[in-house]
Amino acid sequence: MKELELSYRSRKALSVHLGEAAAAEITDFLDRLTERVEQLERGKVDVMQIVPMTSARKNSSSKRKAA
């Protein structure tokens, strides 16, 4: 069973308030969206950003070391 899934009560409320066809469309959309999110979470990789030092930072840090 999926972790992110609409309950029976939620599905029933959608069908009562929106009609069967609209509720089915919304439910299908949410199911596909849930599958996509789970797929992205499985493929997630931690990324460490490396920011190059600018020449202004290099010059100020070398002046501090010399003092």
Secondary structure, 3 states (H helix, E strand, C coil): CCCCCCCHHHHHHHHHHHCHHHHHHHHHHHHHHHHHHHHHHHCCCCCCCCCCCCHHHHHHHHHHHHC
